[in-house]
Structures are given as structure tokens and as C-alpha cells.
Amino acid sequence: MTVRNRVLILLSAVLALAAVAVASVLHASARADRRDHARPGGPRVTSGTVSLTTPGRMVFRNMAWGPHRDELTTVPASDPSGPRTASGVKCLRFYAASGTGVCLQAVHGAMSDTYRALILDAHLKERDRYDVPGIPSRARVSPTGHFAAWTAFVGGDSYAGTDFSTRAAIVDVRTGRLTPSLEAYRIVKDGRTYRAADVNFWGVTFARDDRTFYATLATQGRTYLVRGDLRRRTVTTLHTNVECPSLSPDGTRIAYKKRVPGLPKDAPWRLYVLDLRSMRETPLAESRSVDDQAVWRDSRTLVYALAGDYGADLYEVPADGTGKPRRISTAAVSPAFPG
């Protein structure tokens, strides 16, 4: 083959690769443009004022395609499928209580994305911000609004191999004191201090006393419900096979997802409620696999997300095992009832 032919082949290959790259960019641009236009039949969303102290409201991340996609949005809690008011503040994960919000965001860079946690006041104004070391997964605020927590998926831990591990952080929003990882806390397991390289935490939920919290601890292939003490900086195991706990408003029950033997590996969870006094488990009426940290709408009802046409829809189910699940809102995720 002559030099001229080699040059022509090289040029042809470069042009082909350039054409593929241009096509990919145009396709991505067209898809992004479609996402910015509301679809017929979708929820009605308009700009307006969103407050974290207005009684009787639900605040959540809007996932409907259109100019307000991913923004924090509010509706009456009594009409969760009604018209939405969008705030202009975008979050991947969100939660709020007592006038404090935590918003986990992506910061888009030229080569890769980074992530951060914003602490918001009642009017969604930024009070503080913290770096998040990986992809946001869970977010919670204490009932008093004094503490916030978030969980992120991270890579690079030697024990994890090619899998992701997690980091759960807690911050006192009054002082700004941050605990970047609950792995700094002393673990008490079976009455003894426990140490292991593969420890992971996720899914923090707070009690009203500004001291007690609950979370999931994973180690040696098992998960545990742990009760944490913010003052003593300890966590103590309470129950096995508990993930993404959510404490009831009266502090007596934990809603969580449980791995049930015999279910598919890609859909292994069922929703349960654990009575913290008797340690009795109650399976809920939702028969689908729920990969979410459920929210207590009130003392009787749980709200959670399942996959939907726009990414996720919100459902509710009674917390006592009776009734049946009901979809309450489409194209929505990360609900909070902060007012």
C-alpha cells in the first residue's frame, strides 16, 4: 500500500469519527431540547414562590419535561396531582423540615460532574454549601430543622472492588459543624466495639430530640438498623436486614426497605414497618420493589417513588399493612411535607 493510500484511509477514518461525534452531540442537544418542552397531558407547572413553612404543602423535585424540569416545586398536600408552582431551584435530591431544606445538586463541568449539598432557608435561599464526594442518593433534615444529612455513592474504596460504596454525612446547620462520614463514629455491635474495613452507612433519619438518629449500617454482606447518638458519636445495631430507614412522626416506628429471599436480584426489596418497642415487622401492601427512602406523610401514611414515564412517580400506602398502594403524583421524586 502506498503512502498516499495510507493517508487517504487515515483521513477517511478521522472524518468518520468526526461525523459520529457531531451526530452524538446533535442527538444529545436535540434530546435536551425536547426535555425543555412540556409534553401534552403532563402536569401544569408555572413559576412562582415556594416556601418551606407554608402549612399543608408538599414540596418535591419536578421531573416533568419542560422548562421547570428538576426544579423544586410545590402543590397542596391535599391535591398532590394538581397544578405545580416551580421555584427555579434545581436539586437531584431534596428534603425539608421546620424551615430548613437540604438540596443535593450536580455541578456540571467540562470533563465531569461534581456534587454539592446546599442548606436552604425557608425561602430557598442558600445558607451554606458543602462538597459531596459522589453521586447523591439520600437526603434528610431533622424535625427541628437543626441537622441535615445526605448519602452519596462513591468509588475508590479498596474493599469495594469495582462496586460503589457510600458516604453518609451529618451537619449541624446552626454551627456548620460537619461530620463528613459516619464511619468516624464508634460502632457498637452485639454489645462490643466493632471495626471492619468494609463498613458503609446510608439513609439517615432523625428523631426530635436533636440527639438521636437512625441509619443503615452495611458490613460483611449484611445490613443493620443502627441507632446513633450525635453527642457520644456512637451507633448501636438494633435489627438486621434494614435499609433506608424513615422514623415515624411519633418516633415509635421505622419504615424501611427489606431484602426478601426469592425475589429477583434487580428488584429485591419490599416495604416494611418496624415497631421499635416490640421489634415486630409489618409488611406493607406495596408488592413492587421499592428502592427509596419512604417519607411519612402523617402517622398513618407513607409516600415513596417508583419508576415512571418521566423518571419517577409518587405513591402512597397505609403504614399498618392494610389497604393498597395509590399513585398520587406523576413525574415527581424527593417529596417533603415541611409546613
For each residue, the residues with C-beta under 8 A, 3 or more apart:
1: 5 6
2: 5 6
3: 6 7
4: 7 8
5: 1 2 8 9
6: 1 2 3 9 10
7: 3 4 10 11
8: 4 5 11 12
9: 5 6 12 13
10: 6 7 13 14
11: 7 8 14 15
12: 8 9 15 16
13: 9 10 16 17
14: 10 11 17 18
15: 11 12 18 19
16: 12 13 19 20
17: 13 14 20 21
18: 14 15 21 22
19: 15 16 22 23
20: 16 17 23 24
21: 17 18 24 25
22: 18 19 25 26
23: 19 20 26 27
24: 20 21 27 28
25: 21 22 28 29
26: 22 23 29 30
27: 23 24 30 31
28: 24 25 31 32
29: 25 26 32 33
30: 26 27 33 34
31: 27 28 34 35
32: 28 29 35 36
33: 29 30 36 37
34: 30 31 37 65
35: 31 32 65 66 69
36: 32 33 65 66 67 69
37: 33 34 65 66 67
38: 42 45 64 65 66 67
39: 42 64 65 66
40:
41:
42: 38 39 64 65 66 310 330 331
43: 62 64 81 83 84 329 330 331
44: 83 84
45: 38 62 64 66 68 73 83 84 85 86
46: 83 84 85 86
47: 68 85 86 88
48: 85 86 87
49: 85 87
50: 59 72 73 74 85 86 87 89 124
51: 54 57 74 122 123 124 339
52: 59 96 99 100 101 120 121 122 123 124 338 339
53: 99 122 338 339
54: 51 57 74 339
55: 339
56: 76 77 78 339
57: 51 54 74 75 76 77 337 338 339
58: 74 75 76 77 80 329 335 336 337
59: 50 52 72 73 74 94 96 101 335 336 337 338
60: 72 73 74 94 314 329 332 333 334 335 336
61: 70 71 72 73 91 92 93 94 332 333 334
62: 43 45 68 69 70 71 72 73 84 86 331 332
63: 69 70 310 311 312 331 332 333
64: 38 39 42 43 45 68 69 84 310 330 331
65: 34 35 36 37 38 39 42 69 310 331
66: 35 36 37 38 39 42 45 69
67: 36 37 38
68: 45 47 62 64 71 73 84 86
69: 35 36 62 63 64 65 66
70: 61 62 63 90 91 92
71: 61 62 68 86 87 88 89 90
72: 50 59 60 61 62 86 87 89 90 91 94 101 103 124
73: 45 50 59 60 61 62 68 84 85 86 87 332
74: 50 51 54 57 58 59 60 84 85 87
75: 57 58 79 80 81 82 83 84 85 329
76: 56 57 58 79 80 82
77: 56 57 58 80 297 337
78: 56
79: 75 76 82
80: 58 75 76 77 314 328 329 332
81: 43 75 328 329 330
82: 75 76 79
83: 43 44 45 46 75
84: 43 44 45 46 62 64 68 73 74 75
85: 45 46 47 48 49 50 73 74 75
86: 45 46 47 48 50 62 68 71 72 73
87: 48 49 50 71 72 73 74 124
88: 47 71
89: 50 71 72 103 120 124
90: 70 71 72 105
91: 61 70 72 94 103 104 105 118 334
92: 61 70 104 105 106 115 136
93: 61 103 104 136 137 138 139 150 334
94: 59 60 61 72 91 101 102 103 104 139 334 336
95: 101 102 139 140 141 148 295 334 336
96: 52 59 99 100 101 102 120 141 336 338
97: 100 141 142 143 144 145 336 338
98: 141 142 143 144 145 338
99: 52 53 96 121 122 145 338
100: 52 96 97 119 120 121 122 141 145 146 148 173
101: 52 59 72 94 95 96 119 120 121 124 141 336 338
102: 94 95 96 117 118 119 120 139 140 141 148 149 150
103: 72 89 91 93 94 117 118 120 139
104: 91 92 93 94 115 116 117 118 132 136 139 150 152
105: 90 91 92 115 116 117 118 136
106: 92 113 114 115 136
107: 113 114 115 116
108: 113
109: 112 113 114
110:
111:
112: 109
113: 106 107 108 109
114: 106 107 109 131
115: 92 104 105 106 107 131 132 133 134 135 136 152
116: 104 105 107 129 130 131 132
117: 102 103 104 105 129 130 131 132 136 139 148 150 169 171
118: 91 102 103 104 105 126 128 129
119: 100 101 102 126 127 128 129 130 148 171 173
120: 52 89 96 100 101 102 103 124 125 126 127
121: 52 99 100 101 124 125 127
122: 51 52 53 99 100
123: 51 52
124: 50 51 52 72 87 89 101 120 121
125: 120 121
126: 118 119 120 129
127: 119 120 121 173
128: 118 119 171 173 176
129: 116 117 118 119 126
130: 116 117 119 169 171 178
131: 114 115 116 117
132: 104 115 116 117 136 150 152 169
133: 115 152 154 167 180
134: 115 152 153 154 155 164 167
135: 115 152 153
136: 92 93 104 105 106 115 117 132 139 150 151 152
137: 93 150 151 152 153 166 202
138: 93 149 150 151 168 202 203 204 244 293
139: 93 94 95 102 103 104 117 136 148 149 150 151 334
140: 95 102 148 149 150 204 205 206 293
141: 95 96 97 98 100 101 102 145 147 148 149 206 336
142: 97 98 145 146 147 148 206 207 208 210 213
143: 97 98 206 207 208 249
144: 97 98 147 208 210
145: 97 98 99 100 141 142 173
146: 100 142 172 173 174 210
147: 141 142 144 170 171 172 173 206 210 213 230
148: 95 100 102 117 119 139 140 141 142 170 171 173
149: 102 138 139 140 141 168 169 170 171 204 206 213
150: 93 102 104 117 132 136 137 138 139 140 168 169 204
151: 136 137 138 139 166 167 168 169 201 202 203 204
152: 104 115 132 133 134 135 136 137 166 167 169
153: 134 135 137 164 165 166
154: 133 134 157 164 165 166 167
155: 134 160 164 165
156: 160
157: 154 160 165
158: 197
159: 165 197 198
160: 155 156 157 163 164 165 198
161:
162:
163: 160
164: 134 153 154 155 160
165: 153 154 155 157 159 160 200
166: 137 151 152 153 154 200 201 202 218
167: 133 134 151 152 154 180 181 183 201
168: 138 149 150 151 181 182 201 202 203 204 215
169: 117 130 132 149 150 151 152 178 179 180 181 182
170: 147 148 149 178 179 182 204 213 230
171: 117 119 128 130 147 148 149 176 177 178 179
172: 146 147 175 176 177 178
173: 100 119 127 128 145 146 147 148 176
174: 146
175: 172
176: 128 171 172 173
177: 171 172
178: 130 169 170 171 172
179: 169 170 171 182 184 185 233
180: 133 167 169 184
181: 167 168 169 184 201
182: 168 169 170 179 185 201 204 215 228 235
183: 167 199 200 201
184: 179 180 181 233
185: 179 182 228 233 234 235
186: 193 232 233 234 235
187: 193 194 195 199 217 226 234 235 236 237
188: 191 192 193 194 234 235 236 237
189: 192 194 224 236 237
190: 194 237
191: 188
192: 188 189
193: 186 187 188
194: 187 188 189 190 219 237
195: 187 199
196: 199 219 220
197: 158 159
198: 159 160 218 219 220
199: 183 187 195 196 217 218 219
200: 165 166 183 217 218 219
201: 151 166 167 168 181 182 183 204 215 216 217 218 226 235
202: 137 138 151 166 168 215 216 218 243 244
203: 138 151 168 215 216 243 244 245 246 293
204: 138 140 149 150 151 168 170 182 201 213 214 215 228
205: 140 213 214 215 245 246 247 254 293
206: 140 141 142 143 147 149 212 213 247
207: 142 143 211 212 213 214 247 251
208: 142 143 144 251
209: 212
210: 142 144 146 147 230
211: 207 229 230 231
212: 206 207 209 227 228 229 230
213: 142 147 149 170 204 205 206 207 227 228 230
214: 204 205 207 225 226 227 228 245 247 254
215: 168 182 201 202 203 204 205 225 226 228 235 245
216: 201 202 203 223 224 225 226 242 243 244 245 256
217: 187 199 200 201 223 224 225 226 235 237
218: 166 198 199 200 201 202 222 223 224
219: 194 196 198 199 200 222 224
220: 196 198
221:
222: 218 219 240 241
223: 216 217 218 240 241 242 243 259
224: 189 216 217 218 219 237 238 239 240 242
225: 214 215 216 217 237 238 239 240 242 245 254 256 274
226: 187 201 214 215 216 217 235 236 237 238
227: 212 213 214 235 236 238
228: 182 185 204 212 213 214 215 234 235 236
229: 211 212 232 233 234 235 236
230: 147 170 210 211 212 213 233
231: 211
232: 186 229
233: 179 184 185 186 229 230
234: 185 186 187 188 228 229
235: 182 185 186 187 188 201 215 217 226 227 228 229
236: 187 188 189 226 227 228 229
237: 187 188 189 190 194 217 224 225 226
238: 224 225 226 227 276 279
239: 224 225 242 274 279
240: 222 223 224 225
241: 222 223 258 259
242: 216 223 224 225 239 245 254 256 258 274
243: 202 203 216 223 256 257 258 259 269
244: 138 202 203 216 256 257 292 293 294
245: 203 205 214 215 216 225 242 254 255 256 293
246: 203 205 254 255 256 293 294 295 296 302
247: 205 206 207 214 251 253 254 296
248: 251 252 253 254 255 273 296 299 319
249: 143 296 298 299
250: 253 299
251: 207 208 247 248 276
252: 248 275 276 277
253: 247 248 250 273 274 275 276 319
254: 205 214 225 242 245 246 247 248 273 274 276
255: 245 246 248 271 272 273 274 284 294 296 302 319
256: 216 225 242 243 244 245 246 271 272 273 274 294
257: 243 244 269 270 271 272 290 291 292 294
258: 241 242 243 269 270 271 272 281
259: 223 241 243 263 268 269
260: 263 268 269 270
261:
262:
263: 259 260 267 268 269 270 289
264: 267 268 289
265: 268
266:
267: 263 264 288 289
268: 259 260 263 264 265 289
269: 243 257 258 259 260 263 289 290 291
270: 257 258 260 263 283 284 286 287 289 290
271: 255 256 257 258 283 284 286 290 294 302 304 317
272: 255 256 257 258 281 282 283 284
273: 248 253 254 255 256 281 282 284 302 319 320 321
274: 225 239 242 253 254 255 256 279 280 281 282
275: 252 253 278 279 280 282
276: 238 251 252 253 254 279
277: 252
278: 275
279: 238 239 274 275 276
280: 274 275
281: 258 272 273 274
282: 272 273 274 275 320 321
283: 270 271 272 321
284: 255 270 271 272 273 302 317 318 319 321
285: 317 318 321 322 323 324 325
286: 270 271 290 304 315 317 325
287: 270
288: 267 306 325
289: 263 264 267 268 269 270
290: 257 269 270 271 286 294 304 305 306
291: 257 269
292: 244 257 304 305 306
293: 138 140 203 205 244 245 246 304
294: 244 246 255 256 257 271 290 302 303 304
295: 95 246 302 303 304 335 336 337
296: 246 247 248 249 255 299 301 302 303 319
297: 77 301 302 303 316 337
298: 249 301 337
299: 248 249 250 296 319
300: 318 319 320
301: 296 297 298 316 317 318 319
302: 246 255 271 273 284 294 295 296 297 316 317 318 319
303: 294 295 296 297 314 315 316 328 335
304: 271 286 290 292 293 294 295 314 315 316 317
305: 290 292 312 313 314 315 332 333 334 335
306: 288 290 292 312 313 315
307: 311 312 313
308: 311 312 313 330 331
309: 313 330 331
310: 42 63 64 65 313 330 331
311: 63 307 308 331 333
312: 63 305 306 307 308 331 332 333
313: 305 306 307 308 309 310 327 329 330 331 332
314: 60 80 303 304 305 327 328 329 330 332 333 335
315: 286 303 304 305 306 325 326 327 328
316: 297 301 302 303 304 325 326 328
317: 271 284 285 286 301 302 304 323 324 325 326
318: 284 285 300 301 302 321 322 323
319: 248 253 255 273 284 296 299 300 301 302
320: 273 282 300
321: 273 282 283 284 285 318
322: 285 318
323: 285 317 318
324: 285 317
325: 285 286 288 315 316 317
326: 315 316 317
327: 313 314 315 330
328: 80 81 303 314 315 316
329: 43 58 60 75 80 81 313 314 332 335
330: 42 43 64 81 308 309 310 313 314 327
331: 42 43 62 63 64 65 308 309 310 311 312 313
332: 60 61 62 63 73 80 305 312 313 314 329 335
333: 60 61 63 305 311 312 314
334: 60 61 91 93 94 95 139 305
335: 58 59 60 295 303 305 314 329 332
336: 58 59 60 94 95 96 97 101 141 295
337: 57 58 59 77 295 297 298
338: 52 53 57 59 96 97 98 99 101
339: 51 52 53 54 55 56 57
